[in-house]
Amino acid sequence: MTDPEKPAAQLPKKEPALWESYGSFPVWMLKLIHALTPNFLISKSPAPKRKLPQ
Protein backbone atom coordinates (compact mmCIF):
# COMPACT_ATOMS: atom_id res chain seq x y z
CA MET A 1 0.00 0.00 0.00
CA THR A 2 1.07 3.55 -0.55
CA ASP A 3 0.67 6.36 1.92
CA PRO A 4 -1.80 8.93 0.50
CA GLU A 5 -0.04 11.84 2.26
CA LYS A 6 3.35 11.25 0.62
CA PRO A 7 3.86 11.98 -3.08
CA ALA A 8 4.87 9.02 -5.24
CA ALA A 9 7.89 10.77 -6.75
CA GLN A 10 9.83 12.97 -4.34
CA LEU A 11 11.47 15.98 -5.94
CA PRO A 12 15.17 16.52 -5.19
CA LYS A 13 15.89 19.36 -2.77
CA LYS A 14 16.72 22.59 -4.56
CA GLU A 15 19.70 24.54 -3.27
CA PRO A 16 18.80 28.16 -2.45
CA ALA A 17 20.03 30.84 -4.84
CA LEU A 18 22.95 33.06 -3.88
CA TRP A 19 20.78 36.11 -3.13
CA GLU A 20 18.10 34.24 -1.14
CA SER A 21 18.24 33.78 2.60
CA TYR A 22 18.41 30.59 4.65
CA GLY A 23 16.76 31.35 7.96
CA SER A 24 17.96 34.80 8.90
CA PHE A 25 21.31 34.58 7.05
CA PRO A 26 21.86 35.43 3.39
CA VAL A 27 23.12 32.43 1.41
CA TRP A 28 26.15 34.34 0.09
CA MET A 29 27.34 34.97 3.66
CA LEU A 30 26.94 31.30 4.61
CA LYS A 31 28.94 30.24 1.54
CA LEU A 32 31.67 32.76 2.39
CA ILE A 33 31.88 31.52 5.99
CA HIS A 34 32.04 27.91 4.77
CA ALA A 35 34.81 28.77 2.28
CA LEU A 36 36.93 30.55 4.93
CA THR A 37 36.52 27.96 7.69
CA PRO A 38 39.37 25.42 7.85
CA ASN A 39 38.36 21.78 7.35
CA PHE A 40 39.57 20.69 10.80
CA LEU A 41 37.04 23.03 12.43
CA ILE A 42 34.12 21.56 10.50
CA SER A 43 32.95 18.45 12.33
CA LYS A 44 30.34 15.98 11.19
CA SER A 45 29.38 14.70 14.66
CA PRO A 46 28.41 16.78 17.68
CA ALA A 47 30.56 16.85 20.79
CA PRO A 48 29.60 14.26 23.42
CA LYS A 49 27.28 15.54 26.13
CA ARG A 50 28.57 15.61 29.68
CA LYS A 51 26.51 13.76 32.26
CA LEU A 52 25.28 15.91 35.10
CA PRO A 53 25.87 14.67 38.64
CA GLN A 54 22.74 13.19 40.17
Secondary structure, DSSP 4 states (H G I P E B T S, - for coil): ---TTS-SSPPPPPPPPTTSEETTEEHHHHHHHHHHS-GGG--SSPPPPPPPP-
